[in-house]
């Protein structure tokens, strides 16, 4: 979509965009975004479709009646053969990430950062499946993407207790007494003074 001023009229880019409707602006943005991702690239799309067809073992389209209709699964076999080796590189060790200190004063911080990031990557997230799908997409479709973000959503669980025995009440009180004031405030809100 070209944004040209009308004949005999000189306009700045801001004046042209002020005359567009919201839907025209959205269409122009969508068009540019699709072009930038190679979305409309017929060559890349054709190659991806062909690779997926080969992976799935679909007929080639050049079959001759009365002759063999065998379709090899070489693409599937090659991709599936490569995946374990690629995954082993990134998941075999106990450290997916390691921070190196710049100086002697950075050693403790680098060890803590290494420990924390590895915990987040390997324990809190399903890094194996993330890497598996990333590599498989890259091998099959020529591109693989991983979205990385920080999730600030809190999981809150509410427990209601009724008809507790004296023993159960004591156990609950002991568990609550081990919490810090900040943890108690997070659980119950503002505490009475």
PyMOL commands that place a pseudoatom at each C-alpha (Angstrom):
pseudoatom trace, name=CA, resn=UNK, resi=1, chain=A, elem=C, hetatm=0, pos=[0.000, 0.000, 0.000]
pseudoatom trace, name=CA, resn=UNK, resi=2, chain=A, elem=C, hetatm=0, pos=[1.626, 3.241, -1.156]
pseudoatom trace, name=CA, resn=UNK, resi=3, chain=A, elem=C, hetatm=0, pos=[0.891, 6.358, 0.814]
pseudoatom trace, name=CA, resn=UNK, resi=4, chain=A, elem=C, hetatm=0, pos=[1.163, 9.031, -1.858]
pseudoatom trace, name=CA, resn=UNK, resi=5, chain=A, elem=C, hetatm=0, pos=[-0.249, 12.569, -1.645]
pseudoatom trace, name=CA, resn=UNK, resi=6, chain=A, elem=C, hetatm=0, pos=[-2.879, 13.448, -4.200]
pseudoatom trace, name=CA, resn=UNK, resi=7, chain=A, elem=C, hetatm=0, pos=[-1.824, 15.167, -7.441]
pseudoatom trace, name=CA, resn=UNK, resi=8, chain=A, elem=C, hetatm=0, pos=[-0.768, 18.793, -6.963]
pseudoatom trace, name=CA, resn=UNK, resi=9, chain=A, elem=C, hetatm=0, pos=[-0.555, 18.345, -3.221]
pseudoatom trace, name=CA, resn=UNK, resi=10, chain=A, elem=C, hetatm=0, pos=[2.597, 18.149, -1.140]
pseudoatom trace, name=CA, resn=UNK, resi=11, chain=A, elem=C, hetatm=0, pos=[2.232, 16.341, 2.134]
pseudoatom trace, name=CA, resn=UNK, resi=12, chain=A, elem=C, hetatm=0, pos=[4.479, 15.218, 4.903]
pseudoatom trace, name=CA, resn=UNK, resi=13, chain=A, elem=C, hetatm=0, pos=[4.338, 11.643, 6.131]
pseudoatom trace, name=CA, resn=UNK, resi=14, chain=A, elem=C, hetatm=0, pos=[2.448, 12.748, 9.258]
pseudoatom trace, name=CA, resn=UNK, resi=15, chain=A, elem=C, hetatm=0, pos=[-0.222, 14.512, 7.205]
pseudoatom trace, name=CA, resn=UNK, resi=16, chain=A, elem=C, hetatm=0, pos=[-0.698, 11.429, 5.003]
pseudoatom trace, name=CA, resn=UNK, resi=17, chain=A, elem=C, hetatm=0, pos=[-1.070, 9.095, 7.998]
pseudoatom trace, name=CA, resn=UNK, resi=18, chain=A, elem=C, hetatm=0, pos=[-3.571, 11.489, 9.609]
pseudoatom trace, name=CA, resn=UNK, resi=19, chain=A, elem=C, hetatm=0, pos=[-5.879, 10.996, 6.601]
pseudoatom trace, name=CA, resn=UNK, resi=20, chain=A, elem=C, hetatm=0, pos=[-5.885, 7.180, 6.886]
pseudoatom trace, name=CA, resn=UNK, resi=21, chain=A, elem=C, hetatm=0, pos=[-8.567, 5.254, 8.707]
pseudoatom trace, name=CA, resn=UNK, resi=22, chain=A, elem=C, hetatm=0, pos=[-7.649, 2.906, 11.525]
pseudoatom trace, name=CA, resn=UNK, resi=23, chain=A, elem=C, hetatm=0, pos=[-8.263, -0.144, 9.342]
pseudoatom trace, name=CA, resn=UNK, resi=24, chain=A, elem=C, hetatm=0, pos=[-6.015, 1.249, 6.564]
pseudoatom trace, name=CA, resn=UNK, resi=25, chain=A, elem=C, hetatm=0, pos=[-3.219, 1.832, 9.082]
pseudoatom trace, name=CA, resn=UNK, resi=26, chain=A, elem=C, hetatm=0, pos=[-3.620, -1.686, 10.498]
pseudoatom trace, name=CA, resn=UNK, resi=27, chain=A, elem=C, hetatm=0, pos=[-3.604, -3.187, 6.993]
pseudoatom trace, name=CA, resn=UNK, resi=28, chain=A, elem=C, hetatm=0, pos=[-0.420, -1.283, 6.107]
pseudoatom trace, name=CA, resn=UNK, resi=29, chain=A, elem=C, hetatm=0, pos=[1.283, -2.440, 9.323]
pseudoatom trace, name=CA, resn=UNK, resi=30, chain=A, elem=C, hetatm=0, pos=[0.205, -6.057, 8.775]
pseudoatom trace, name=CA, resn=UNK, resi=31, chain=A, elem=C, hetatm=0, pos=[1.451, -5.978, 5.178]
pseudoatom trace, name=CA, resn=UNK, resi=32, chain=A, elem=C, hetatm=0, pos=[4.863, -4.648, 6.217]
pseudoatom trace, name=CA, resn=UNK, resi=33, chain=A, elem=C, hetatm=0, pos=[5.138, -7.128, 9.095]
pseudoatom trace, name=CA, resn=UNK, resi=34, chain=A, elem=C, hetatm=0, pos=[4.310, -10.061, 6.835]
pseudoatom trace, name=CA, resn=UNK, resi=35, chain=A, elem=C, hetatm=0, pos=[6.874, -8.914, 4.274]
pseudoatom trace, name=CA, resn=UNK, resi=36, chain=A, elem=C, hetatm=0, pos=[9.550, -8.504, 6.938]
pseudoatom trace, name=CA, resn=UNK, resi=37, chain=A, elem=C, hetatm=0, pos=[9.170, -12.067, 8.215]
pseudoatom trace, name=CA, resn=UNK, resi=38, chain=A, elem=C, hetatm=0, pos=[9.458, -13.543, 4.755]
pseudoatom trace, name=CA, resn=UNK, resi=39, chain=A, elem=C, hetatm=0, pos=[5.798, -14.509, 5.060]
pseudoatom trace, name=CA, resn=UNK, resi=40, chain=A, elem=C, hetatm=0, pos=[5.029, -13.691, 1.463]
pseudoatom trace, name=CA, resn=UNK, resi=41, chain=A, elem=C, hetatm=0, pos=[8.232, -15.210, 0.111]
pseudoatom trace, name=CA, resn=UNK, resi=42, chain=A, elem=C, hetatm=0, pos=[6.935, -17.814, -2.284]
pseudoatom trace, name=CA, resn=UNK, resi=43, chain=A, elem=C, hetatm=0, pos=[10.343, -19.500, -2.508]
pseudoatom trace, name=CA, resn=UNK, resi=44, chain=A, elem=C, hetatm=0, pos=[10.703, -19.980, 1.248]
pseudoatom trace, name=CA, resn=UNK, resi=45, chain=A, elem=C, hetatm=0, pos=[7.084, -21.041, 1.660]
pseudoatom trace, name=CA, resn=UNK, resi=46, chain=A, elem=C, hetatm=0, pos=[7.384, -23.545, -1.178]
pseudoatom trace, name=CA, resn=UNK, resi=47, chain=A, elem=C, hetatm=0, pos=[10.571, -24.995, 0.333]
pseudoatom trace, name=CA, resn=UNK, resi=48, chain=A, elem=C, hetatm=0, pos=[8.916, -25.292, 3.762]
pseudoatom trace, name=CA, resn=UNK, resi=49, chain=A, elem=C, hetatm=0, pos=[5.838, -26.988, 2.301]
pseudoatom trace, name=CA, resn=UNK, resi=50, chain=A, elem=C, hetatm=0, pos=[8.028, -29.409, 0.363]
pseudoatom trace, name=CA, resn=UNK, resi=51, chain=A, elem=C, hetatm=0, pos=[10.149, -30.174, 3.441]
pseudoatom trace, name=CA, resn=UNK, resi=52, chain=A, elem=C, hetatm=0, pos=[7.024, -30.860, 5.506]
pseudoatom trace, name=CA, resn=UNK, resi=53, chain=A, elem=C, hetatm=0, pos=[5.616, -33.113, 2.769]
pseudoatom trace, name=CA, resn=UNK, resi=54, chain=A, elem=C, hetatm=0, pos=[8.904, -35.037, 2.628]
pseudoatom trace, name=CA, resn=UNK, resi=55, chain=A, elem=C, hetatm=0, pos=[8.977, -35.313, 6.432]
pseudoatom trace, name=CA, resn=UNK, resi=56, chain=A, elem=C, hetatm=0, pos=[5.399, -36.635, 6.513]
pseudoatom trace, name=CA, resn=UNK, resi=57, chain=A, elem=C, hetatm=0, pos=[6.092, -39.072, 3.660]
pseudoatom trace, name=CA, resn=UNK, resi=58, chain=A, elem=C, hetatm=0, pos=[3.492, -37.660, 1.296]
pseudoatom trace, name=CA, resn=UNK, resi=59, chain=A, elem=C, hetatm=0, pos=[3.645, -38.732, -2.375]
pseudoatom trace, name=CA, resn=UNK, resi=60, chain=A, elem=C, hetatm=0, pos=[6.025, -36.681, -4.539]
pseudoatom trace, name=CA, resn=UNK, resi=61, chain=A, elem=C, hetatm=0, pos=[3.420, -35.950, -7.202]
pseudoatom trace, name=CA, resn=UNK, resi=62, chain=A, elem=C, hetatm=0, pos=[5.417, -37.503, -10.047]
pseudoatom trace, name=CA, resn=UNK, resi=63, chain=A, elem=C, hetatm=0, pos=[4.175, -41.065, -9.560]
pseudoatom trace, name=CA, resn=UNK, resi=64, chain=A, elem=C, hetatm=0, pos=[3.520, -43.202, -12.615]
pseudoatom trace, name=CA, resn=UNK, resi=65, chain=A, elem=C, hetatm=0, pos=[0.668, -45.713, -12.562]
pseudoatom trace, name=CA, resn=UNK, resi=66, chain=A, elem=C, hetatm=0, pos=[1.873, -49.296, -12.653]
pseudoatom trace, name=CA, resn=UNK, resi=67, chain=A, elem=C, hetatm=0, pos=[5.238, -48.395, -11.128]
pseudoatom trace, name=CA, resn=UNK, resi=68, chain=A, elem=C, hetatm=0, pos=[6.396, -48.344, -7.532]
pseudoatom trace, name=CA, resn=UNK, resi=69, chain=A, elem=C, hetatm=0, pos=[4.584, -45.894, -5.274]
pseudoatom trace, name=CA, resn=UNK, resi=70, chain=A, elem=C, hetatm=0, pos=[7.198, -46.102, -2.502]
pseudoatom trace, name=CA, resn=UNK, resi=71, chain=A, elem=C, hetatm=0, pos=[7.932, -42.823, -0.752]
pseudoatom trace, name=CA, resn=UNK, resi=72, chain=A, elem=C, hetatm=0, pos=[11.152, -42.707, 1.241]
pseudoatom trace, name=CA, resn=UNK, resi=73, chain=A, elem=C, hetatm=0, pos=[11.209, -41.074, 4.657]
pseudoatom trace, name=CA, resn=UNK, resi=74, chain=A, elem=C, hetatm=0, pos=[14.802, -39.842, 4.411]
pseudoatom trace, name=CA, resn=UNK, resi=75, chain=A, elem=C, hetatm=0, pos=[13.957, -36.340, 5.660]
pseudoatom trace, name=CA, resn=UNK, resi=76, chain=A, elem=C, hetatm=0, pos=[12.156, -37.669, 8.752]
pseudoatom trace, name=CA, resn=UNK, resi=77, chain=A, elem=C, hetatm=0, pos=[14.910, -40.171, 9.469]
pseudoatom trace, name=CA, resn=UNK, resi=78, chain=A, elem=C, hetatm=0, pos=[17.679, -37.582, 9.086]
pseudoatom trace, name=CA, resn=UNK, resi=79, chain=A, elem=C, hetatm=0, pos=[15.982, -35.007, 11.324]
pseudoatom trace, name=CA, resn=UNK, resi=80, chain=A, elem=C, hetatm=0, pos=[15.094, -37.562, 13.990]
pseudoatom trace, name=CA, resn=UNK, resi=81, chain=A, elem=C, hetatm=0, pos=[18.652, -38.961, 13.815]
pseudoatom trace, name=CA, resn=UNK, resi=82, chain=A, elem=C, hetatm=0, pos=[20.199, -35.490, 14.345]
pseudoatom trace, name=CA, resn=UNK, resi=83, chain=A, elem=C, hetatm=0, pos=[17.939, -34.378, 17.222]
pseudoatom trace, name=CA, resn=UNK, resi=84, chain=A, elem=C, hetatm=0, pos=[19.456, -36.546, 20.002]
pseudoatom trace, name=CA, resn=UNK, resi=85, chain=A, elem=C, hetatm=0, pos=[22.974, -35.326, 19.213]
pseudoatom trace, name=CA, resn=UNK, resi=86, chain=A, elem=C, hetatm=0, pos=[21.888, -31.681, 19.228]
pseudoatom trace, name=CA, resn=UNK, resi=87, chain=A, elem=C, hetatm=0, pos=[19.926, -32.080, 22.444]
pseudoatom trace, name=CA, resn=UNK, resi=88, chain=A, elem=C, hetatm=0, pos=[22.803, -33.872, 24.151]
pseudoatom trace, name=CA, resn=UNK, resi=89, chain=A, elem=C, hetatm=0, pos=[25.064, -30.865, 23.579]
pseudoatom trace, name=CA, resn=UNK, resi=90, chain=A, elem=C, hetatm=0, pos=[22.718, -28.565, 25.486]
pseudoatom trace, name=CA, resn=UNK, resi=91, chain=A, elem=C, hetatm=0, pos=[21.114, -30.852, 28.071]
pseudoatom trace, name=CA, resn=UNK, resi=92, chain=A, elem=C, hetatm=0, pos=[23.667, -33.538, 28.970]
pseudoatom trace, name=CA, resn=UNK, resi=93, chain=A, elem=C, hetatm=0, pos=[25.656, -31.568, 31.523]
pseudoatom trace, name=CA, resn=UNK, resi=94, chain=A, elem=C, hetatm=0, pos=[24.518, -30.170, 34.822]
pseudoatom trace, name=CA, resn=UNK, resi=95, chain=A, elem=C, hetatm=0, pos=[25.046, -26.610, 33.549]
pseudoatom trace, name=CA, resn=UNK, resi=96, chain=A, elem=C, hetatm=0, pos=[23.211, -25.257, 30.519]
pseudoatom trace, name=CA, resn=UNK, resi=97, chain=A, elem=C, hetatm=0, pos=[24.684, -21.805, 31.214]
pseudoatom trace, name=CA, resn=UNK, resi=98, chain=A, elem=C, hetatm=0, pos=[27.866, -20.766, 32.976]
pseudoatom trace, name=CA, resn=UNK, resi=99, chain=A, elem=C, hetatm=0, pos=[28.915, -17.245, 33.950]
pseudoatom trace, name=CA, resn=UNK, resi=100, chain=A, elem=C, hetatm=0, pos=[32.639, -16.548, 34.088]
pseudoatom trace, name=CA, resn=UNK, resi=101, chain=A, elem=C, hetatm=0, pos=[33.997, -13.938, 36.495]
pseudoatom trace, name=CA, resn=UNK, resi=102, chain=A, elem=C, hetatm=0, pos=[35.984, -10.970, 35.163]
pseudoatom trace, name=CA, resn=UNK, resi=103, chain=A, elem=C, hetatm=0, pos=[38.086, -10.727, 38.300]
pseudoatom trace, name=CA, resn=UNK, resi=104, chain=A, elem=C, hetatm=0, pos=[38.593, -12.331, 41.715]
pseudoatom trace, name=CA, resn=UNK, resi=105, chain=A, elem=C, hetatm=0, pos=[35.848, -10.167, 43.221]
pseudoatom trace, name=CA, resn=UNK, resi=106, chain=A, elem=C, hetatm=0, pos=[33.317, -11.572, 40.713]
pseudoatom trace, name=CA, resn=UNK, resi=107, chain=A, elem=C, hetatm=0, pos=[33.808, -15.278, 41.513]
pseudoatom trace, name=CA, resn=UNK, resi=108, chain=A, elem=C, hetatm=0, pos=[31.032, -15.593, 44.093]
pseudoatom trace, name=CA, resn=UNK, resi=109, chain=A, elem=C, hetatm=0, pos=[28.535, -13.581, 42.024]
pseudoatom trace, name=CA, resn=UNK, resi=110, chain=A, elem=C, hetatm=0, pos=[29.327, -15.623, 38.888]
pseudoatom trace, name=CA, resn=UNK, resi=111, chain=A, elem=C, hetatm=0, pos=[28.756, -18.887, 40.769]
pseudoatom trace, name=CA, resn=UNK, resi=112, chain=A, elem=C, hetatm=0, pos=[25.447, -17.611, 42.170]
pseudoatom trace, name=CA, resn=UNK, resi=113, chain=A, elem=C, hetatm=0, pos=[24.304, -16.368, 38.754]
pseudoatom trace, name=CA, resn=UNK, resi=114, chain=A, elem=C, hetatm=0, pos=[25.262, -19.688, 37.159]
pseudoatom trace, name=CA, resn=UNK, resi=115, chain=A, elem=C, hetatm=0, pos=[23.361, -21.630, 39.812]
pseudoatom trace, name=CA, resn=UNK, resi=116, chain=A, elem=C, hetatm=0, pos=[20.245, -19.445, 39.568]
pseudoatom trace, name=CA, resn=UNK, resi=117, chain=A, elem=C, hetatm=0, pos=[20.021, -19.313, 35.772]
pseudoatom trace, name=CA, resn=UNK, resi=118, chain=A, elem=C, hetatm=0, pos=[20.567, -23.069, 35.493]
pseudoatom trace, name=CA, resn=UNK, resi=119, chain=A, elem=C, hetatm=0, pos=[17.797, -23.633, 38.052]
pseudoatom trace, name=CA, resn=UNK, resi=120, chain=A, elem=C, hetatm=0, pos=[15.412, -21.415, 36.066]
pseudoatom trace, name=CA, resn=UNK, resi=121, chain=A, elem=C, hetatm=0, pos=[16.328, -22.990, 32.713]
pseudoatom trace, name=CA, resn=UNK, resi=122, chain=A, elem=C, hetatm=0, pos=[16.539, -26.642, 33.738]
pseudoatom trace, name=CA, resn=UNK, resi=123, chain=A, elem=C, hetatm=0, pos=[14.132, -26.938, 36.703]
pseudoatom trace, name=CA, resn=UNK, resi=124, chain=A, elem=C, hetatm=0, pos=[11.460, -24.242, 36.417]
pseudoatom trace, name=CA, resn=UNK, resi=125, chain=A, elem=C, hetatm=0, pos=[11.043, -24.568, 32.664]
pseudoatom trace, name=CA, resn=UNK, resi=126, chain=A, elem=C, hetatm=0, pos=[10.737, -27.556, 30.386]
pseudoatom trace, name=CA, resn=UNK, resi=127, chain=A, elem=C, hetatm=0, pos=[14.043, -26.836, 28.663]
pseudoatom trace, name=CA, resn=UNK, resi=128, chain=A, elem=C, hetatm=0, pos=[14.245, -30.264, 27.025]
pseudoatom trace, name=CA, resn=UNK, resi=129, chain=A, elem=C, hetatm=0, pos=[10.962, -29.874, 25.134]
pseudoatom trace, name=CA, resn=UNK, resi=130, chain=A, elem=C, hetatm=0, pos=[11.684, -26.214, 24.354]
pseudoatom trace, name=CA, resn=UNK, resi=131, chain=A, elem=C, hetatm=0, pos=[15.020, -27.137, 22.775]
pseudoatom trace, name=CA, resn=UNK, resi=132, chain=A, elem=C, hetatm=0, pos=[13.522, -30.207, 21.081]
pseudoatom trace, name=CA, resn=UNK, resi=133, chain=A, elem=C, hetatm=0, pos=[10.831, -28.190, 19.277]
pseudoatom trace, name=CA, resn=UNK, resi=134, chain=A, elem=C, hetatm=0, pos=[13.295, -25.372, 18.524]
pseudoatom trace, name=CA, resn=UNK, resi=135, chain=A, elem=C, hetatm=0, pos=[15.799, -27.712, 16.851]
pseudoatom trace, name=CA, resn=UNK, resi=136, chain=A, elem=C, hetatm=0, pos=[13.103, -29.692, 15.049]
pseudoatom trace, name=CA, resn=UNK, resi=137, chain=A, elem=C, hetatm=0, pos=[11.583, -26.493, 13.608]
pseudoatom trace, name=CA, resn=UNK, resi=138, chain=A, elem=C, hetatm=0, pos=[15.028, -25.250, 12.589]
pseudoatom trace, name=CA, resn=UNK, resi=139, chain=A, elem=C, hetatm=0, pos=[15.925, -28.511, 10.857]
pseudoatom trace, name=CA, resn=UNK, resi=140, chain=A, elem=C, hetatm=0, pos=[12.578, -28.952, 9.141]
pseudoatom trace, name=CA, resn=UNK, resi=141, chain=A, elem=C, hetatm=0, pos=[11.441, -25.378, 8.411]
pseudoatom trace, name=CA, resn=UNK, resi=142, chain=A, elem=C, hetatm=0, pos=[14.796, -23.552, 8.153]
pseudoatom trace, name=CA, resn=UNK, resi=143, chain=A, elem=C, hetatm=0, pos=[13.946, -21.375, 11.174]
pseudoatom trace, name=CA, resn=UNK, resi=144, chain=A, elem=C, hetatm=0, pos=[13.333, -22.101, 14.826]
pseudoatom trace, name=CA, resn=UNK, resi=145, chain=A, elem=C, hetatm=0, pos=[12.151, -19.614, 17.429]
pseudoatom trace, name=CA, resn=UNK, resi=146, chain=A, elem=C, hetatm=0, pos=[12.095, -19.619, 21.207]
pseudoatom trace, name=CA, resn=UNK, resi=147, chain=A, elem=C, hetatm=0, pos=[10.187, -16.929, 23.065]
pseudoatom trace, name=CA, resn=UNK, resi=148, chain=A, elem=C, hetatm=0, pos=[11.893, -15.913, 26.296]
pseudoatom trace, name=CA, resn=UNK, resi=149, chain=A, elem=C, hetatm=0, pos=[9.991, -13.859, 28.850]
pseudoatom trace, name=CA, resn=UNK, resi=150, chain=A, elem=C, hetatm=0, pos=[9.653, -13.315, 32.578]
pseudoatom trace, name=CA, resn=UNK, resi=151, chain=A, elem=C, hetatm=0, pos=[6.281, -14.482, 33.887]
pseudoatom trace, name=CA, resn=UNK, resi=152, chain=A, elem=C, hetatm=0, pos=[5.122, -12.315, 36.794]
pseudoatom trace, name=CA, resn=UNK, resi=153, chain=A, elem=C, hetatm=0, pos=[1.923, -14.277, 37.386]
pseudoatom trace, name=CA, resn=UNK, resi=154, chain=A, elem=C, hetatm=0, pos=[1.641, -15.597, 40.931]
pseudoatom trace, name=CA, resn=UNK, resi=155, chain=A, elem=C, hetatm=0, pos=[0.051, -18.936, 41.674]
pseudoatom trace, name=CA, resn=UNK, resi=156, chain=A, elem=C, hetatm=0, pos=[-2.137, -18.574, 44.747]
pseudoatom trace, name=CA, resn=UNK, resi=157, chain=A, elem=C, hetatm=0, pos=[-3.585, -21.532, 46.575]
pseudoatom trace, name=CA, resn=UNK, resi=158, chain=A, elem=C, hetatm=0, pos=[-6.185, -21.177, 49.261]
pseudoatom trace, name=CA, resn=UNK, resi=159, chain=A, elem=C, hetatm=0, pos=[-6.578, -23.787, 51.981]
pseudoatom trace, name=CA, resn=UNK, resi=160, chain=A, elem=C, hetatm=0, pos=[-9.518, -23.980, 54.362]
pseudoatom trace, name=CA, resn=UNK, resi=161, chain=A, elem=C, hetatm=0, pos=[-9.240, -25.972, 57.561]
pseudoatom trace, name=CA, resn=UNK, resi=162, chain=A, elem=C, hetatm=0, pos=[-12.213, -27.132, 59.592]
pseudoatom trace, name=CA, resn=UNK, resi=163, chain=A, elem=C, hetatm=0, pos=[-12.692, -29.598, 62.421]
pseudoatom trace, name=CA, resn=UNK, resi=164, chain=A, elem=C, hetatm=0, pos=[-8.962, -29.932, 63.092]
pseudoatom trace, name=CA, resn=UNK, resi=165, chain=A, elem=C, hetatm=0, pos=[-7.857, -32.073, 65.963]
pseudoatom trace, name=CA, resn=UNK, resi=166, chain=A, elem=C, hetatm=0, pos=[-5.667, -30.507, 68.622]
pseudoatom trace, name=CA, resn=UNK, resi=167, chain=A, elem=C, hetatm=0, pos=[-2.640, -32.306, 67.202]
pseudoatom trace, name=CA, resn=UNK, resi=168, chain=A, elem=C, hetatm=0, pos=[-3.319, -31.005, 63.661]
pseudoatom trace, name=CA, resn=UNK, resi=169, chain=A, elem=C, hetatm=0, pos=[-3.834, -27.467, 64.987]
pseudoatom trace, name=CA, resn=UNK, resi=170, chain=A, elem=C, hetatm=0, pos=[-0.466, -27.596, 66.768]
pseudoatom trace, name=CA, resn=UNK, resi=171, chain=A, elem=C, hetatm=0, pos=[1.257, -28.813, 63.583]
pseudoatom trace, name=CA, resn=UNK, resi=172, chain=A, elem=C, hetatm=0, pos=[-0.319, -25.968, 61.579]
pseudoatom trace, name=CA, resn=UNK, resi=173, chain=A, elem=C, hetatm=0, pos=[0.711, -23.397, 64.202]
pseudoatom trace, name=CA, resn=UNK, resi=174, chain=A, elem=C, hetatm=0, pos=[4.288, -24.727, 64.160]
pseudoatom trace, name=CA, resn=UNK, resi=175, chain=A, elem=C, hetatm=0, pos=[4.427, -24.469, 60.377]
pseudoatom trace, name=CA, resn=UNK, resi=176, chain=A, elem=C, hetatm=0, pos=[3.173, -20.867, 60.495]
pseudoatom trace, name=CA, resn=UNK, resi=177, chain=A, elem=C, hetatm=0, pos=[5.578, -19.926, 63.307]
pseudoatom trace, name=CA, resn=UNK, resi=178, chain=A, elem=C, hetatm=0, pos=[8.557, -20.792, 61.105]
pseudoatom trace, name=CA, resn=UNK, resi=179, chain=A, elem=C, hetatm=0, pos=[7.521, -18.137, 58.561]
pseudoatom trace, name=CA, resn=UNK, resi=180, chain=A, elem=C, hetatm=0, pos=[9.082, -14.684, 58.478]
pseudoatom trace, name=CA, resn=UNK, resi=181, chain=A, elem=C, hetatm=0, pos=[6.881, -11.600, 59.026]
pseudoatom trace, name=CA, resn=UNK, resi=182, chain=A, elem=C, hetatm=0, pos=[7.100, -10.858, 55.283]
pseudoatom trace, name=CA, resn=UNK, resi=183, chain=A, elem=C, hetatm=0, pos=[5.876, -14.356, 54.408]
pseudoatom trace, name=CA, resn=UNK, resi=184, chain=A, elem=C, hetatm=0, pos=[3.031, -14.076, 56.924]
pseudoatom trace, name=CA, resn=UNK, resi=185, chain=A, elem=C, hetatm=0, pos=[2.071, -10.690, 55.460]
pseudoatom trace, name=CA, resn=UNK, resi=186, chain=A, elem=C, hetatm=0, pos=[2.037, -12.228, 51.971]
pseudoatom trace, name=CA, resn=UNK, resi=187, chain=A, elem=C, hetatm=0, pos=[-0.224, -15.017, 53.208]
pseudoatom trace, name=CA, resn=UNK, resi=188, chain=A, elem=C, hetatm=0, pos=[-2.643, -13.062, 55.397]
pseudoatom trace, name=CA, resn=UNK, resi=189, chain=A, elem=C, hetatm=0, pos=[-2.272, -9.425, 54.380]
pseudoatom trace, name=CA, resn=UNK, resi=190, chain=A, elem=C, hetatm=0, pos=[-1.716, -6.757, 57.031]
pseudoatom trace, name=CA, resn=UNK, resi=191, chain=A, elem=C, hetatm=0, pos=[-1.201, -8.401, 60.416]
pseudoatom trace, name=CA, resn=UNK, resi=192, chain=A, elem=C, hetatm=0, pos=[-2.937, -7.058, 63.535]
pseudoatom trace, name=CA, resn=UNK, resi=193, chain=A, elem=C, hetatm=0, pos=[-0.643, -5.265, 65.976]
for i in range(1, 193): cmd.bond("trace and resi %d" % i, "trace and resi %d" % (i + 1))
show_as sticks, trace
zoom trace
